[in-house]
Amino acid sequence: MHTVDTTFRITFSQEQYKNATKYIEDMKKHPGRVFWIGKENKSDDELILSHIAHRILSGFYNSYDGWYGSSVILDMSNKQTNGDSKI
C-alpha cells in the first residue's frame, strides 16, 4: 500500500472560524467523545483550525463542484512516504 503525506493551504471566512469555535467549546462539554482521541494536548486554536480544515476537505470530497475546491484550497503539496510517518 502506498502512503502519501499531503499538505493543504486553505482559506476560510470569519463565520467559519466562529462556527468552529462554537463547535470546539461544545465538544469540551463532552470529554468522553471519540472526537478527543489523539487531540488531548492540542491548543484551542489547533482544534479550531483542524475542525475548519476537516469541514472544508469533507465538503470538497462530497461535492462534485470544481469551483468549490478551487475557491478554498489555495495550494496542495504531496510526497510519497514509506508509511511510518506520524502526522
PyMOL Python script that loads the backbone (N, CA, C, O; Angstrom):
from pymol import cmd

cmd.read_pdbstr("""\
ATOM      1  N   MET A   1       0.847  -1.176   0.000  1.00  0.00           N
ATOM      2  CA  MET A   1       0.000   0.000   0.000  1.00  0.00           C
ATOM      3  C   MET A   1       0.889   1.234   0.000  1.00  0.00           C
ATOM      4  O   MET A   1       1.894   1.282   0.709  1.00  0.00           O
ATOM      5  N   HIS A   2       0.525   2.216  -0.782  1.00  0.00           N
ATOM      6  CA  HIS A   2       1.276   3.465  -0.863  1.00  0.00           C
ATOM      7  C   HIS A   2       0.785   4.441   0.200  1.00  0.00           C
ATOM      8  O   HIS A   2      -0.396   4.451   0.547  1.00  0.00           O
ATOM      9  N   THR A   3       1.692   5.252   0.708  1.00  0.00           N
ATOM     10  CA  THR A   3       1.349   6.285   1.685  1.00  0.00           C
ATOM     11  C   THR A   3       1.853   7.619   1.165  1.00  0.00           C
ATOM     12  O   THR A   3       2.977   7.718   0.673  1.00  0.00           O
ATOM     13  N   VAL A   4       1.018   8.644   1.275  1.00  0.00           N
ATOM     14  CA  VAL A   4       1.372   9.974   0.804  1.00  0.00           C
ATOM     15  C   VAL A   4       1.076  10.978   1.909  1.00  0.00           C
ATOM     16  O   VAL A   4      -0.006  10.963   2.496  1.00  0.00           O
ATOM     17  N   ASP A   5       2.040  11.852   2.191  1.00  0.00           N
ATOM     18  CA  ASP A   5       1.793  12.994   3.079  1.00  0.00           C
ATOM     19  C   ASP A   5       1.336  14.139   2.201  1.00  0.00           C
ATOM     20  O   ASP A   5       2.012  14.487   1.233  1.00  0.00           O
ATOM     21  N   THR A   6       0.196  14.728   2.525  1.00  0.00           N
ATOM     22  CA  THR A   6      -0.358  15.822   1.745  1.00  0.00           C
ATOM     23  C   THR A   6      -0.574  17.024   2.642  1.00  0.00           C
ATOM     24  O   THR A   6      -1.096  16.900   3.750  1.00  0.00           O
ATOM     25  N   THR A   7      -0.171  18.182   2.158  1.00  0.00           N
ATOM     26  CA  THR A   7      -0.364  19.434   2.883  1.00  0.00           C
ATOM     27  C   THR A   7      -1.258  20.336   2.046  1.00  0.00           C
ATOM     28  O   THR A   7      -1.012  20.545   0.858  1.00  0.00           O
ATOM     29  N   PHE A   8      -2.309  20.873   2.685  1.00  0.00           N
ATOM     30  CA  PHE A   8      -3.229  21.793   2.016  1.00  0.00           C
ATOM     31  C   PHE A   8      -3.063  23.187   2.599  1.00  0.00           C
ATOM     32  O   PHE A   8      -2.847  23.338   3.802  1.00  0.00           O
ATOM     33  N   ARG A   9      -3.164  24.205   1.752  1.00  0.00           N
ATOM     34  CA  ARG A   9      -3.294  25.571   2.221  1.00  0.00           C
ATOM     35  C   ARG A   9      -4.708  25.996   1.840  1.00  0.00           C
ATOM     36  O   ARG A   9      -5.063  26.000   0.662  1.00  0.00           O
ATOM     37  N   ILE A  10      -5.516  26.353   2.841  1.00  0.00           N
ATOM     38  CA  ILE A  10      -6.922  26.668   2.607  1.00  0.00           C
ATOM     39  C   ILE A  10      -7.225  28.091   3.065  1.00  0.00           C
ATOM     40  O   ILE A  10      -6.447  28.705   3.794  1.00  0.00           O
ATOM     41  N   THR A  11      -8.356  28.592   2.628  1.00  0.00           N
ATOM     42  CA  THR A  11      -8.850  29.880   3.085  1.00  0.00           C
ATOM     43  C   THR A  11     -10.221  29.650   3.712  1.00  0.00           C
ATOM     44  O   THR A  11     -10.950  28.741   3.313  1.00  0.00           O
ATOM     45  N   PHE A  12     -10.565  30.475   4.692  1.00  0.00           N
ATOM     46  CA  PHE A  12     -11.860  30.332   5.352  1.00  0.00           C
ATOM     47  C   PHE A  12     -12.343  31.690   5.825  1.00  0.00           C
ATOM     48  O   PHE A  12     -11.565  32.634   5.959  1.00  0.00           O
ATOM     49  N   SER A  13     -13.640  31.768   6.073  1.00  0.00           N
ATOM     50  CA  SER A  13     -14.254  33.033   6.464  1.00  0.00           C
ATOM     51  C   SER A  13     -14.263  33.190   7.986  1.00  0.00           C
ATOM     52  O   SER A  13     -14.044  32.232   8.728  1.00  0.00           O
ATOM     53  N   GLN A  14     -14.519  34.403   8.422  1.00  0.00           N
ATOM     54  CA  GLN A  14     -14.665  34.675   9.852  1.00  0.00           C
ATOM     55  C   GLN A  14     -15.849  33.886  10.413  1.00  0.00           C
ATOM     56  O   GLN A  14     -15.804  33.423  11.552  1.00  0.00           O
ATOM     57  N   GLU A  15     -16.894  33.736   9.623  1.00  0.00           N
ATOM     58  CA  GLU A  15     -18.058  32.960  10.057  1.00  0.00           C
ATOM     59  C   GLU A  15     -17.690  31.495  10.286  1.00  0.00           C
ATOM     60  O   GLU A  15     -18.128  30.893  11.266  1.00  0.00           O
ATOM     61  N   GLN A  16     -16.894  30.922   9.395  1.00  0.00           N
ATOM     62  CA  GLN A  16     -16.450  29.540   9.576  1.00  0.00           C
ATOM     63  C   GLN A  16     -15.615  29.417  10.857  1.00  0.00           C
ATOM     64  O   GLN A  16     -15.726  28.427  11.580  1.00  0.00           O
ATOM     65  N   TYR A  17     -14.779  30.428  11.133  1.00  0.00           N
ATOM     66  CA  TYR A  17     -13.961  30.411  12.346  1.00  0.00           C
ATOM     67  C   TYR A  17     -14.849  30.477  13.593  1.00  0.00           C
ATOM     68  O   TYR A  17     -14.628  29.749  14.561  1.00  0.00           O
ATOM     69  N   LYS A  18     -15.849  31.353  13.559  1.00  0.00           N
ATOM     70  CA  LYS A  18     -16.771  31.474  14.704  1.00  0.00           C
ATOM     71  C   LYS A  18     -17.527  30.159  14.921  1.00  0.00           C
ATOM     72  O   LYS A  18     -17.664  29.704  16.057  1.00  0.00           O
ATOM     73  N   ASN A  19     -18.013  29.553  13.846  1.00  0.00           N
ATOM     74  CA  ASN A  19     -18.742  28.289  13.967  1.00  0.00           C
ATOM     75  C   ASN A  19     -17.846  27.180  14.521  1.00  0.00           C
ATOM     76  O   ASN A  19     -18.287  26.379  15.346  1.00  0.00           O
ATOM     77  N   ALA A  20     -16.605  27.131  14.075  1.00  0.00           N
ATOM     78  CA  ALA A  20     -15.681  26.112  14.577  1.00  0.00           C
ATOM     79  C   ALA A  20     -15.368  26.353  16.050  1.00  0.00           C
ATOM     80  O   ALA A  20     -15.238  25.401  16.819  1.00  0.00           O
ATOM     81  N   THR A  21     -15.249  27.609  16.443  1.00  0.00           N
ATOM     82  CA  THR A  21     -15.002  27.944  17.849  1.00  0.00           C
ATOM     83  C   THR A  21     -16.158  27.465  18.716  1.00  0.00           C
ATOM     84  O   THR A  21     -15.943  26.896  19.787  1.00  0.00           O
ATOM     85  N   LYS A  22     -17.375  27.692  18.258  1.00  0.00           N
ATOM     86  CA  LYS A  22     -18.559  27.222  18.995  1.00  0.00           C
ATOM     87  C   LYS A  22     -18.557  25.698  19.092  1.00  0.00           C
ATOM     88  O   LYS A  22     -18.888  25.140  20.138  1.00  0.00           O
ATOM     89  N   TYR A  23     -18.188  25.030  18.010  1.00  0.00           N
ATOM     90  CA  TYR A  23     -18.166  23.570  17.994  1.00  0.00           C
ATOM     91  C   TYR A  23     -17.160  23.044  19.017  1.00  0.00           C
ATOM     92  O   TYR A  23     -17.468  22.123  19.774  1.00  0.00           O
ATOM     93  N   ILE A  24     -15.967  23.623  19.044  1.00  0.00           N
ATOM     94  CA  ILE A  24     -14.926  23.171  19.977  1.00  0.00           C
ATOM     95  C   ILE A  24     -15.365  23.440  21.416  1.00  0.00           C
ATOM     96  O   ILE A  24     -15.161  22.601  22.293  1.00  0.00           O
ATOM     97  N   GLU A  25     -15.958  24.593  21.658  1.00  0.00           N
ATOM     98  CA  GLU A  25     -16.454  24.898  23.013  1.00  0.00           C
ATOM     99  C   GLU A  25     -17.516  23.885  23.439  1.00  0.00           C
ATOM    100  O   GLU A  25     -17.544  23.461  24.594  1.00  0.00           O
ATOM    101  N   ASP A  26     -18.382  23.500  22.514  1.00  0.00           N
ATOM    102  CA  ASP A  26     -19.400  22.495  22.821  1.00  0.00           C
ATOM    103  C   ASP A  26     -18.752  21.129  23.081  1.00  0.00           C
ATOM    104  O   ASP A  26     -19.165  20.413  23.994  1.00  0.00           O
ATOM    105  N   MET A  27     -17.751  20.771  22.292  1.00  0.00           N
ATOM    106  CA  MET A  27     -17.097  19.476  22.463  1.00  0.00           C
ATOM    107  C   MET A  27     -16.395  19.381  23.817  1.00  0.00           C
ATOM    108  O   MET A  27     -16.266  18.289  24.370  1.00  0.00           O
ATOM    109  N   LYS A  28     -15.949  20.495  24.346  1.00  0.00           N
ATOM    110  CA  LYS A  28     -15.295  20.499  25.663  1.00  0.00           C
ATOM    111  C   LYS A  28     -16.253  20.025  26.760  1.00  0.00           C
ATOM    112  O   LYS A  28     -15.817  19.557  27.812  1.00  0.00           O
ATOM    113  N   LYS A  29     -17.536  20.149  26.511  1.00  0.00           N
ATOM    114  CA  LYS A  29     -18.546  19.694  27.475  1.00  0.00           C
ATOM    115  C   LYS A  29     -18.720  18.173  27.432  1.00  0.00           C
ATOM    116  O   LYS A  29     -19.412  17.601  28.274  1.00  0.00           O
ATOM    117  N   HIS A  30     -18.094  17.526  26.458  1.00  0.00           N
ATOM    118  CA  HIS A  30     -18.251  16.082  26.246  1.00  0.00           C
ATOM    119  C   HIS A  30     -16.874  15.425  26.109  1.00  0.00           C
ATOM    120  O   HIS A  30     -16.517  14.971  25.022  1.00  0.00           O
ATOM    121  N   PRO A  31     -16.104  15.369  27.186  1.00  0.00           N
ATOM    122  CA  PRO A  31     -14.722  14.876  27.104  1.00  0.00           C
ATOM    123  C   PRO A  31     -14.590  13.397  26.754  1.00  0.00           C
ATOM    124  O   PRO A  31     -13.494  12.952  26.412  1.00  0.00           O
ATOM    125  N   GLY A  32     -15.661  12.629  26.829  1.00  0.00           N
ATOM    126  CA  GLY A  32     -15.584  11.202  26.529  1.00  0.00           C
ATOM    127  C   GLY A  32     -15.843  10.854  25.076  1.00  0.00           C
ATOM    128  O   GLY A  32     -15.797   9.679  24.712  1.00  0.00           O
ATOM    129  N   ARG A  33     -16.110  11.832  24.247  1.00  0.00           N
ATOM    130  CA  ARG A  33     -16.441  11.555  22.846  1.00  0.00           C
ATOM    131  C   ARG A  33     -15.222  11.137  22.035  1.00  0.00           C
ATOM    132  O   ARG A  33     -14.087  11.490  22.357  1.00  0.00           O
ATOM    133  N   VAL A  34     -15.481  10.387  20.987  1.00  0.00           N
ATOM    134  CA  VAL A  34     -14.434   9.910  20.085  1.00  0.00           C
ATOM    135  C   VAL A  34     -13.634  11.088  19.515  1.00  0.00           C
ATOM    136  O   VAL A  34     -12.448  10.942  19.219  1.00  0.00           O
ATOM    137  N   PHE A  35     -14.259  12.225  19.362  1.00  0.00           N
ATOM    138  CA  PHE A  35     -13.601  13.426  18.846  1.00  0.00           C
ATOM    139  C   PHE A  35     -12.255  13.672  19.515  1.00  0.00           C
ATOM    140  O   PHE A  35     -11.319  14.131  18.860  1.00  0.00           O
ATOM    141  N   TRP A  36     -12.140  13.374  20.807  1.00  0.00           N
ATOM    142  CA  TRP A  36     -10.954  13.725  21.583  1.00  0.00           C
ATOM    143  C   TRP A  36      -9.799  12.746  21.442  1.00  0.00           C
ATOM    144  O   TRP A  36      -8.700  13.030  21.917  1.00  0.00           O
ATOM    145  N   ILE A  37     -10.013  11.616  20.810  1.00  0.00           N
ATOM    146  CA  ILE A  37      -8.931  10.633  20.671  1.00  0.00           C
ATOM    147  C   ILE A  37      -7.805  11.261  19.835  1.00  0.00           C
ATOM    148  O   ILE A  37      -8.021  11.692  18.703  1.00  0.00           O
ATOM    149  N   GLY A  38      -6.622  11.300  20.408  1.00  0.00           N
ATOM    150  CA  GLY A  38      -5.459  11.862  19.733  1.00  0.00           C
ATOM    151  C   GLY A  38      -5.362  13.370  19.770  1.00  0.00           C
ATOM    152  O   GLY A  38      -4.443  13.937  19.179  1.00  0.00           O
ATOM    153  N   LYS A  39      -6.283  14.037  20.445  1.00  0.00           N
ATOM    154  CA  LYS A  39      -6.286  15.504  20.473  1.00  0.00           C
ATOM    155  C   LYS A  39      -6.056  16.058  21.872  1.00  0.00           C
ATOM    156  O   LYS A  39      -6.267  17.247  22.107  1.00  0.00           O
ATOM    157  N   GLU A  40      -5.631  15.220  22.794  1.00  0.00           N
ATOM    158  CA  GLU A  40      -5.540  15.601  24.203  1.00  0.00           C
ATOM    159  C   GLU A  40      -4.648  16.811  24.456  1.00  0.00           C
ATOM    160  O   GLU A  40      -4.962  17.613  25.336  1.00  0.00           O
ATOM    161  N   ASN A  41      -3.561  16.975  23.730  1.00  0.00           N
ATOM    162  CA  ASN A  41      -2.601  18.037  24.012  1.00  0.00           C
ATOM    163  C   ASN A  41      -2.645  19.181  23.007  1.00  0.00           C
ATOM    164  O   ASN A  41      -1.712  19.982  22.939  1.00  0.00           O
ATOM    165  N   LYS A  42      -3.699  19.265  22.239  1.00  0.00           N
ATOM    166  CA  LYS A  42      -3.813  20.332  21.240  1.00  0.00           C
ATOM    167  C   LYS A  42      -4.377  21.599  21.861  1.00  0.00           C
ATOM    168  O   LYS A  42      -5.210  21.547  22.766  1.00  0.00           O
ATOM    169  N   SER A  43      -3.914  22.734  21.364  1.00  0.00           N
ATOM    170  CA  SER A  43      -4.434  24.027  21.818  1.00  0.00           C
ATOM    171  C   SER A  43      -5.809  24.261  21.197  1.00  0.00           C
ATOM    172  O   SER A  43      -6.183  23.598  20.229  1.00  0.00           O
ATOM    173  N   ASP A  44      -6.551  25.203  21.758  1.00  0.00           N
ATOM    174  CA  ASP A  44      -7.863  25.542  21.191  1.00  0.00           C
ATOM    175  C   ASP A  44      -7.721  25.963  19.734  1.00  0.00           C
ATOM    176  O   ASP A  44      -8.523  25.563  18.889  1.00  0.00           O
ATOM    177  N   ASP A  45      -6.697  26.773  19.435  1.00  0.00           N
ATOM    178  CA  ASP A  45      -6.523  27.245  18.068  1.00  0.00           C
ATOM    179  C   ASP A  45      -6.234  26.083  17.118  1.00  0.00           C
ATOM    180  O   ASP A  45      -6.751  26.062  16.002  1.00  0.00           O
ATOM    181  N   GLU A  46      -5.419  25.119  17.541  1.00  0.00           N
ATOM    182  CA  GLU A  46      -5.151  23.939  16.714  1.00  0.00           C
ATOM    183  C   GLU A  46      -6.432  23.151  16.467  1.00  0.00           C
ATOM    184  O   GLU A  46      -6.670  22.686  15.352  1.00  0.00           O
ATOM    185  N   LEU A  47      -7.253  22.997  17.496  1.00  0.00           N
ATOM    186  CA  LEU A  47      -8.511  22.272  17.352  1.00  0.00           C
ATOM    187  C   LEU A  47      -9.458  22.996  16.406  1.00  0.00           C
ATOM    188  O   LEU A  47     -10.104  22.369  15.567  1.00  0.00           O
ATOM    189  N   ILE A  48      -9.538  24.306  16.540  1.00  0.00           N
ATOM    190  CA  ILE A  48     -10.430  25.108  15.691  1.00  0.00           C
ATOM    191  C   ILE A  48     -10.000  25.007  14.232  1.00  0.00           C
ATOM    192  O   ILE A  48     -10.822  24.749  13.353  1.00  0.00           O
ATOM    193  N   LEU A  49      -8.715  25.210  13.981  1.00  0.00           N
ATOM    194  CA  LEU A  49      -8.226  25.167  12.599  1.00  0.00           C
ATOM    195  C   LEU A  49      -8.349  23.764  12.005  1.00  0.00           C
ATOM    196  O   LEU A  49      -8.647  23.610  10.820  1.00  0.00           O
ATOM    197  N   SER A  50      -8.120  22.756  12.820  1.00  0.00           N
ATOM    198  CA  SER A  50      -8.276  21.384  12.365  1.00  0.00           C
ATOM    199  C   SER A  50      -9.728  21.098  11.986  1.00  0.00           C
ATOM    200  O   SER A  50      -9.999  20.434  10.985  1.00  0.00           O
ATOM    201  N   HIS A  51     -10.654  21.604  12.791  1.00  0.00           N
ATOM    202  CA  HIS A  51     -12.075  21.402  12.500  1.00  0.00           C
ATOM    203  C   HIS A  51     -12.463  22.107  11.195  1.00  0.00           C
ATOM    204  O   HIS A  51     -13.196  21.546  10.381  1.00  0.00           O
ATOM    205  N   ILE A  52     -11.978  23.322  10.999  1.00  0.00           N
ATOM    206  CA  ILE A  52     -12.272  24.045   9.752  1.00  0.00           C
ATOM    207  C   ILE A  52     -11.742  23.261   8.560  1.00  0.00           C
ATOM    208  O   ILE A  52     -12.454  23.071   7.573  1.00  0.00           O
ATOM    209  N   ALA A  53     -10.496  22.806   8.646  1.00  0.00           N
ATOM    210  CA  ALA A  53      -9.901  22.053   7.533  1.00  0.00           C
ATOM    211  C   ALA A  53     -10.694  20.782   7.254  1.00  0.00           C
ATOM    212  O   ALA A  53     -10.949  20.441   6.099  1.00  0.00           O
ATOM    213  N   HIS A  54     -11.079  20.088   8.313  1.00  0.00           N
ATOM    214  CA  HIS A  54     -11.858  18.856   8.141  1.00  0.00           C
ATOM    215  C   HIS A  54     -13.179  19.142   7.426  1.00  0.00           C
ATOM    216  O   HIS A  54     -13.563  18.419   6.507  1.00  0.00           O
ATOM    217  N   ARG A  55     -13.864  20.193   7.850  1.00  0.00           N
ATOM    218  CA  ARG A  55     -15.153  20.534   7.216  1.00  0.00           C
ATOM    219  C   ARG A  55     -14.970  20.912   5.755  1.00  0.00           C
ATOM    220  O   ARG A  55     -15.748  20.488   4.901  1.00  0.00           O
ATOM    221  N   ILE A  56     -13.945  21.709   5.462  1.00  0.00           N
ATOM    222  CA  ILE A  56     -13.704  22.138   4.079  1.00  0.00           C
ATOM    223  C   ILE A  56     -13.348  20.938   3.211  1.00  0.00           C
ATOM    224  O   ILE A  56     -13.910  20.765   2.130  1.00  0.00           O
ATOM    225  N   LEU A  57     -12.420  20.111   3.676  1.00  0.00           N
ATOM    226  CA  LEU A  57     -11.987  18.979   2.858  1.00  0.00           C
ATOM    227  C   LEU A  57     -13.076  17.925   2.732  1.00  0.00           C
ATOM    228  O   LEU A  57     -13.189  17.283   1.688  1.00  0.00           O
ATOM    229  N   SER A  58     -13.876  17.733   3.768  1.00  0.00           N
ATOM    230  CA  SER A  58     -15.008  16.801   3.676  1.00  0.00           C
ATOM    231  C   SER A  58     -16.031  17.317   2.681  1.00  0.00           C
ATOM    232  O   SER A  58     -16.590  16.547   1.901  1.00  0.00           O
ATOM    233  N   GLY A  59     -16.277  18.616   2.706  1.00  0.00           N
ATOM    234  CA  GLY A  59     -17.221  19.219   1.766  1.00  0.00           C
ATOM    235  C   GLY A  59     -16.737  19.093   0.336  1.00  0.00           C
ATOM    236  O   GLY A  59     -17.527  18.843  -0.575  1.00  0.00           O
ATOM    237  N   PHE A  60     -15.440  19.265   0.139  1.00  0.00           N
ATOM    238  CA  PHE A  60     -14.875  19.133  -1.200  1.00  0.00           C
ATOM    239  C   PHE A  60     -14.988  17.688  -1.675  1.00  0.00           C
ATOM    240  O   PHE A  60     -15.330  17.436  -2.830  1.00  0.00           O
ATOM    241  N   TYR A  61     -14.705  16.750  -0.795  1.00  0.00           N
ATOM    242  CA  TYR A  61     -14.787  15.329  -1.148  1.00  0.00           C
ATOM    243  C   TYR A  61     -16.213  14.947  -1.545  1.00  0.00           C
ATOM    244  O   TYR A  61     -16.409  14.136  -2.450  1.00  0.00           O
ATOM    245  N   ASN A  62     -17.198  15.523  -0.878  1.00  0.00           N
ATOM    246  CA  ASN A  62     -18.597  15.173  -1.126  1.00  0.00           C
ATOM    247  C   ASN A  62     -19.268  16.062  -2.165  1.00  0.00           C
ATOM    248  O   ASN A  62     -20.465  15.924  -2.417  1.00  0.00           O
ATOM    249  N   SER A  63     -18.511  16.973  -2.770  1.00  0.00           N
ATOM    250  CA  SER A  63     -19.064  17.890  -3.758  1.00  0.00           C
ATOM    251  C   SER A  63     -18.400  17.631  -5.106  1.00  0.00           C
ATOM    252  O   SER A  63     -17.186  17.438  -5.179  1.00  0.00           O
ATOM    253  N   TYR A  64     -19.182  17.627  -6.147  1.00  0.00           N
ATOM    254  CA  TYR A  64     -18.613  17.469  -7.479  1.00  0.00           C
ATOM    255  C   TYR A  64     -18.486  18.808  -8.190  1.00  0.00           C
ATOM    256  O   TYR A  64     -18.304  18.863  -9.407  1.00  0.00           O
ATOM    257  N   ASP A  65     -18.582  19.880  -7.425  1.00  0.00           N
ATOM    258  CA  ASP A  65     -18.465  21.234  -7.968  1.00  0.00           C
ATOM    259  C   ASP A  65     -17.001  21.654  -7.895  1.00  0.00           C
ATOM    260  O   ASP A  65     -16.501  21.962  -6.813  1.00  0.00           O
ATOM    261  N   GLY A  66     -16.323  21.669  -9.014  1.00  0.00           N
ATOM    262  CA  GLY A  66     -14.906  22.023  -9.053  1.00  0.00           C
ATOM    263  C   GLY A  66     -14.609  23.417  -8.550  1.00  0.00           C
ATOM    264  O   GLY A  66     -13.531  23.665  -8.011  1.00  0.00           O
ATOM    265  N   TRP A  67     -15.560  24.344  -8.719  1.00  0.00           N
ATOM    266  CA  TRP A  67     -15.356  25.715  -8.253  1.00  0.00           C
ATOM    267  C   TRP A  67     -15.153  25.740  -6.752  1.00  0.00           C
ATOM    268  O   TRP A  67     -14.324  26.502  -6.256  1.00  0.00           O
ATOM    269  N   TYR A  68     -15.893  24.921  -6.018  1.00  0.00           N
ATOM    270  CA  TYR A  68     -15.781  24.909  -4.558  1.00  0.00           C
ATOM    271  C   TYR A  68     -14.337  24.648  -4.129  1.00  0.00           C
ATOM    272  O   TYR A  68     -13.778  25.397  -3.328  1.00  0.00           O
ATOM    273  N   GLY A  69     -13.751  23.607  -4.653  1.00  0.00           N
ATOM    274  CA  GLY A  69     -12.384  23.262  -4.282  1.00  0.00           C
ATOM    275  C   GLY A  69     -11.392  24.344  -4.649  1.00  0.00           C
ATOM    276  O   GLY A  69     -10.521  24.684  -3.849  1.00  0.00           O
ATOM    277  N   SER A  70     -11.509  24.885  -5.837  1.00  0.00           N
ATOM    278  CA  SER A  70     -10.554  25.907  -6.277  1.00  0.00           C
ATOM    279  C   SER A  70     -10.739  27.219  -5.527  1.00  0.00           C
ATOM    280  O   SER A  70      -9.837  28.057  -5.526  1.00  0.00           O
ATOM    281  N   SER A  71     -11.888  27.412  -4.890  1.00  0.00           N
ATOM    282  CA  SER A  71     -12.107  28.669  -4.164  1.00  0.00           C
ATOM    283  C   SER A  71     -11.579  28.608  -2.736  1.00  0.00           C
ATOM    284  O   SER A  71     -11.316  29.657  -2.148  1.00  0.00           O
ATOM    285  N   VAL A  72     -11.414  27.431  -2.161  1.00  0.00           N
ATOM    286  CA  VAL A  72     -10.963  27.335  -0.774  1.00  0.00           C
ATOM    287  C   VAL A  72      -9.619  26.635  -0.608  1.00  0.00           C
ATOM    288  O   VAL A  72      -8.917  26.888   0.371  1.00  0.00           O
ATOM    289  N   ILE A  73      -9.244  25.762  -1.537  1.00  0.00           N
ATOM    290  CA  ILE A  73      -7.946  25.103  -1.463  1.00  0.00           C
ATOM    291  C   ILE A  73      -6.982  25.909  -2.334  1.00  0.00           C
ATOM    292  O   ILE A  73      -7.049  25.867  -3.563  1.00  0.00           O
ATOM    293  N   LEU A  74      -6.089  26.641  -1.675  1.00  0.00           N
ATOM    294  CA  LEU A  74      -5.180  27.529  -2.383  1.00  0.00           C
ATOM    295  C   LEU A  74      -3.953  26.807  -2.923  1.00  0.00           C
ATOM    296  O   LEU A  74      -3.400  27.194  -3.952  1.00  0.00           O
ATOM    297  N   ASP A  75      -3.532  25.758  -2.226  1.00  0.00           N
ATOM    298  CA  ASP A  75      -2.331  25.045  -2.635  1.00  0.00           C
ATOM    299  C   ASP A  75      -2.352  23.646  -2.025  1.00  0.00           C
ATOM    300  O   ASP A  75      -2.968  23.427  -0.982  1.00  0.00           O
ATOM    301  N   MET A  76      -1.689  22.720  -2.669  1.00  0.00           N
ATOM    302  CA  MET A  76      -1.599  21.367  -2.151  1.00  0.00           C
ATOM    303  C   MET A  76      -0.250  20.792  -2.576  1.00  0.00           C
ATOM    304  O   MET A  76       0.146  20.913  -3.735  1.00  0.00           O
ATOM    305  N   SER A  77       0.445  20.173  -1.640  1.00  0.00           N
ATOM    306  CA  SER A  77       1.698  19.510  -1.986  1.00  0.00           C
ATOM    307  C   SER A  77       1.653  18.076  -1.461  1.00  0.00           C
ATOM    308  O   SER A  77       1.042  17.803  -0.427  1.00  0.00           O
ATOM    309  N   ASN A  78       2.296  17.177  -2.173  1.00  0.00           N
ATOM    310  CA  ASN A  78       2.284  15.757  -1.845  1.00  0.00           C
ATOM    311  C   ASN A  78       3.692  15.204  -1.889  1.00  0.00           C
ATOM    312  O   ASN A  78       4.519  15.642  -2.689  1.00  0.00           O
ATOM    313  N   LYS A  79       3.959  14.242  -1.027  1.00  0.00           N
ATOM    314  CA  LYS A  79       5.198  13.481  -1.134  1.00  0.00           C
ATOM    315  C   LYS A  79       4.932  12.060  -0.663  1.00  0.00           C
ATOM    316  O   LYS A  79       4.259  11.835   0.343  1.00  0.00           O
ATOM    317  N   GLN A  80       5.467  11.117  -1.402  1.00  0.00           N
ATOM    318  CA  GLN A  80       5.291   9.718  -1.053  1.00  0.00           C
ATOM    319  C   GLN A  80       6.200   9.403   0.135  1.00  0.00           C
ATOM    320  O   GLN A  80       7.345   9.850   0.196  1.00  0.00           O
ATOM    321  N   THR A  81       5.664   8.621   1.078  1.00  0.00           N
ATOM    322  CA  THR A  81       6.438   8.240   2.257  1.00  0.00           C
ATOM    323  C   THR A  81       6.509   6.726   2.328  1.00  0.00           C
ATOM    324  O   THR A  81       5.896   6.020   1.527  1.00  0.00           O
ATOM    325  N   ASN A  82       7.265   6.244   3.298  1.00  0.00           N
ATOM    326  CA  ASN A  82       7.396   4.802   3.439  1.00  0.00           C
ATOM    327  C   ASN A  82       6.326   4.224   4.353  1.00  0.00           C
ATOM    328  O   ASN A  82       6.340   3.027   4.638  1.00  0.00           O
ATOM    329  N   GLY A  83       5.396   5.056   4.816  1.00  0.00           N
ATOM    330  CA  GLY A  83       4.266   4.552   5.585  1.00  0.00           C
ATOM    331  C   GLY A  83       4.419   4.620   7.075  1.00  0.00           C
ATOM    332  O   GLY A  83       3.465   4.321   7.793  1.00  0.00           O
ATOM    333  N   ASP A  84       5.587   5.002   7.584  1.00  0.00           N
ATOM    334  CA  ASP A  84       5.763   5.041   9.019  1.00  0.00           C
ATOM    335  C   ASP A  84       5.724   6.453   9.585  1.00  0.00           C
ATOM    336  O   ASP A  84       6.015   6.650  10.765  1.00  0.00           O
ATOM    337  N   SER A  85       5.378   7.417   8.785  1.00  0.00           N
ATOM    338  CA  SER A  85       5.321   8.811   9.228  1.00  0.00           C
ATOM    339  C   SER A  85       4.102   9.050  10.107  1.00  0.00           C
ATOM    340  O   SER A  85       2.998   8.631   9.759  1.00  0.00           O
ATOM    341  N   LYS A  86       4.284   9.704  11.217  1.00  0.00           N
ATOM    342  CA  LYS A  86       3.180  10.083  12.108  1.00  0.00           C
ATOM    343  C   LYS A  86       2.957  11.581  11.980  1.00  0.00           C
ATOM    344  O   LYS A  86       3.862  12.375  12.235  1.00  0.00           O
ATOM    345  N   ILE A  87       1.770  11.955  11.591  1.00  0.00           N
ATOM    346  CA  ILE A  87       1.452  13.376  11.401  1.00  0.00           C
ATOM    347  C   ILE A  87       0.621  13.859  12.561  1.00  0.00           C
ATOM    348  O   ILE A  87       0.242  15.029  12.604  1.00  0.00           O
TER     349      ILE A  87
END
""", "prot")
cmd.dss("prot")
cmd.show_as("cartoon", "prot")
cmd.util.cbc("prot")
cmd.orient("prot")
